[in-house]
Every structure is written in C-alpha cells, then in structure tokens.
Amino acid sequence: MVYKLIKCSRTFAAVIVLVFFLFSARAQTVNPYQAQFSIGVNLGLPTGKLSDTHTIAFGGYLQQTIPLVKTLHLTLNAGYTKFKGESNVNSTVTNQLIIDYPDIDMLAAKAGLRYFLTPQIYLQADAGIALVLNSPQTSYDAAKAFIYSPRAGVQLPVSSRSVIDLGLSYEATNHYGGTYRGNVNSLGIYAAFGF
C-alpha cells in the first residue's frame, strides 16, 4: 500500500512541476502574498497501524490565510476526512476469524503558519483538535485528540486574484485510546481553489 502511495505521489509531483512551469508566466501578475480563502479536497492512504485496518482517506476542507508579514501567513482551517474501514479481514488482534472495521469520520479544526519559499512554493504546519464523530462505533476511548499536519505545496495562478493550490500532506493525531489502534495518521495529496 505504501508503494502505491509513493507511486501516486511521484506522479502527482511530476504533474505539479509540469503545471507549475505552464503557469509560471502568469505568476508575475498575481500577488501570492495576499489574504486568501480556499476550498479544497484531499485524498490519502492511512499509515502506521491504521493501514492494517483502513484502506483510504478522503475529504474536504476550508482554509483562510492571513498575512502576518510578506512571506509568512497565519492559517485557519477546518476539514472533514473519512477513513474507509476494511471488510472481511482475518484478525489475529481481536481473536476473530473475520472482522469488518468501521469507517472513521473525523472533523478537525487547526491553526498554523504558511511560509513562502518562493512566490509560488510554500511550507505549512498546522495543529489543532480532531473529533471522531462516530467514536462509539470505532472502539476509541476518547472522541477528541490533538492533530498536527505538515505540508508542502505550490500555488498556481489562474487569474489576478485566484490560484489553484496543490500539494502533499501528512496528518497525525495523538492516541484516541482503544484496544487495538488509537492514532489516526495519513499521507496524502490535496488540491484547492483559492480566491
């Protein structure tokens, strides 16, 4: 499964580089450091122990960036992610022959910083609280946990005010508790429209 994500990440990175060069001529007409609201989607693969019980993660998010100085922005975001549970899995952990793992529905609110390395390329780090909306079905002891998310991305201008935002991200929570898993981690890609 990790191989699939690496292969997908390489393809995604190649597409980002190609699109970056195609849009680089327009970058001169856009102020990349302005405040921006964005709507995005994300797709990823669970990592760690979660990859044994869940197959894919997908969702969406809203984000506001607020300039602090020219190349450093405050970020505020909220998002929903669904982790799809595997079905008909032989389990040695729970001493059952067959088990269906429930989906995990997670809602996260985070704040952080975005630093522009160039007018298009940035690094971002966010942290906050993640709520598992269906914690009784997941066997977690707690419904909320600390979440952090480093990411690297590129903003590609499409007009004088709007951009397409593409990148790679990693999200991880601390332990929710439970008998056989507790951290919700994923490595993924995202795309957003900012204006």
PAPAKE-954684 format. One record per residue (C-alpha): residue number from 1; residue in three letters; x, y, z. Coordinates in steps of 0.05 Angstrom, whole numbers. Layout:
% residues N
NUM; ALA; X; Y; Z
...
This chain:
% residues 195
1; MET; 0; 0; 0
2; VAL; 58; 47; 15
3; TYR; 86; 31; -54
4; LYS; 20; 54; -85
5; LEU; 23; 120; -48
6; ILE; 96; 131; -67
7; LYS; 80; 117; -140
8; CYS; 19; 163; -136
9; SER; 59; 217; -101
10; ARG; 114; 215; -154
11; THR; 62; 222; -209
12; PHE; 27; 278; -172
13; ALA; 94; 314; -161
14; ALA; 110; 308; -235
15; VAL; 42; 338; -253
16; ILE; 54; 395; -203
17; VAL; 122; 411; -234
18; LEU; 93; 410; -305
19; VAL; 34; 454; -286
20; PHE; 80; 500; -247
21; PHE; 121; 513; -310
22; LEU; 59; 523; -352
23; PHE; 32; 575; -304
24; SER; 97; 609; -285
25; ALA; 90; 664; -337
26; ARG; 24; 686; -305
27; ALA; 55; 688; -236
28; GLN; 83; 757; -248
29; THR; 12; 786; -250
30; VAL; -12; 756; -183
31; ASN; 4; 778; -113
32; PRO; 16; 710; -79
33; TYR; 22; 741; -10
34; GLN; -50; 767; -5
35; ALA; -102; 741; 44
36; GLN; -139; 683; 14
37; PHE; -198; 637; 26
38; SER; -195; 568; -4
39; ILE; -238; 506; -13
40; GLY; -203; 440; -23
41; VAL; -206; 365; -26
42; ASN; -156; 314; -1
43; LEU; -141; 241; -16
44; GLY; -93; 197; 23
45; LEU; -71; 130; 50
46; PRO; -73; 112; 123
47; THR; -4; 100; 154
48; GLY; 22; 62; 214
49; LYS; -25; 11; 248
50; LEU; -85; 45; 216
51; SER; -61; 19; 148
52; ASP; -76; -52; 173
53; THR; -149; -36; 184
54; HIS; -167; 21; 135
55; THR; -155; 28; 61
56; ILE; -163; 101; 40
57; ALA; -177; 171; 67
58; PHE; -214; 226; 31
59; GLY; -249; 290; 49
60; GLY; -252; 365; 41
61; TYR; -232; 429; 78
62; LEU; -239; 504; 82
63; GLN; -180; 549; 97
64; GLN; -166; 623; 109
65; THR; -95; 651; 103
66; ILE; -79; 718; 135
67; PRO; -13; 753; 120
68; LEU; 30; 769; 181
69; VAL; 89; 792; 140
70; LYS; 102; 786; 66
71; THR; 123; 713; 65
72; LEU; 91; 687; 129
73; HIS; 16; 676; 136
74; LEU; -29; 653; 193
75; THR; -73; 595; 171
76; LEU; -141; 575; 199
77; ASN; -175; 513; 172
78; ALA; -229; 463; 185
79; GLY; -239; 397; 148
80; TYR; -275; 331; 146
81; THR; -240; 265; 129
82; LYS; -269; 195; 123
83; PHE; -224; 135; 132
84; LYS; -254; 74; 98
85; GLY; -251; 11; 140
86; GLU; -232; -56; 111
87; SER; -283; -111; 107
88; ASN; -276; -187; 116
89; VAL; -207; -182; 147
90; ASN; -175; -240; 184
91; SER; -156; -211; 251
92; THR; -105; -240; 300
93; VAL; -110; -178; 344
94; THR; -183; -187; 364
95; ASN; -181; -263; 362
96; GLN; -237; -265; 309
97; LEU; -233; -301; 244
98; ILE; -268; -246; 204
99; ILE; -278; -173; 223
100; ASP; -306; -111; 189
101; TYR; -272; -48; 212
102; PRO; -318; 13; 217
103; ASP; -304; 77; 178
104; ILE; -274; 134; 218
105; ASP; -308; 201; 208
106; MET; -261; 256; 231
107; LEU; -273; 331; 237
108; ALA; -212; 374; 250
109; ALA; -201; 448; 266
110; LYS; -130; 474; 261
111; ALA; -88; 537; 261
112; GLY; -17; 545; 237
113; LEU; 34; 581; 194
114; ARG; 49; 582; 120
115; TYR; 118; 604; 97
116; PHE; 131; 621; 24
117; LEU; 199; 597; -2
118; THR; 184; 630; -69
119; PRO; 121; 668; -92
120; GLN; 91; 600; -112
121; ILE; 122; 547; -66
122; TYR; 107; 543; 8
123; LEU; 114; 501; 71
124; GLN; 58; 498; 121
125; ALA; 48; 469; 191
126; ASP; -19; 466; 227
127; ALA; -42; 438; 294
128; GLY; -108; 433; 330
129; ILE; -164; 387; 353
130; ALA; -193; 328; 316
131; LEU; -260; 298; 334
132; VAL; -281; 228; 315
133; LEU; -355; 237; 301
134; ASN; -371; 163; 306
135; SER; -325; 144; 365
136; PRO; -374; 93; 396
137; GLN; -370; 51; 332
138; THR; -294; 55; 328
139; SER; -280; 29; 399
140; TYR; -239; 92; 415
141; ASP; -238; 112; 488
142; ALA; -239; 186; 471
143; ALA; -274; 225; 417
144; LYS; -222; 281; 411
145; ALA; -147; 285; 404
146; PHE; -91; 332; 385
147; ILE; -75; 334; 310
148; TYR; -17; 362; 271
149; SER; -5; 368; 196
150; PRO; 58; 389; 159
151; ARG; 50; 402; 84
152; ALA; 87; 428; 23
153; GLY; 51; 459; -35
154; VAL; 50; 503; -96
155; GLN; 2; 559; -115
156; LEU; -12; 564; -190
157; PRO; -46; 629; -211
158; VAL; -109; 626; -254
159; SER; -128; 700; -250
160; SER; -105; 764; -217
161; ARG; -138; 741; -151
162; SER; -147; 666; -154
163; VAL; -100; 606; -151
164; ILE; -101; 530; -155
165; ASP; -66; 503; -93
166; LEU; -34; 433; -99
167; GLY; 9; 395; -50
168; LEU; 30; 336; -7
169; SER; 10; 330; 66
170; TYR; 17; 286; 127
171; GLU; -34; 285; 183
172; ALA; -28; 251; 250
173; THR; -65; 250; 316
174; ASN; -43; 230; 385
175; HIS; -75; 169; 415
176; TYR; -151; 166; 419
177; GLY; -146; 103; 461
178; GLY; -176; 35; 447
179; THR; -158; -37; 448
180; TYR; -122; -46; 381
181; ARG; -110; 23; 350
182; GLY; -112; 95; 371
183; ASN; -73; 141; 325
184; VAL; -105; 166; 260
185; ASN; -49; 181; 210
186; SER; -48; 190; 135
187; LEU; -2; 212; 78
188; GLY; -37; 245; 20
189; ILE; -46; 296; -34
190; TYR; -93; 356; -37
191; ALA; -120; 406; -86
192; ALA; -156; 471; -71
193; PHE; -183; 533; -105
194; GLY; -163; 598; -70
195; PHE; -192; 667; -81
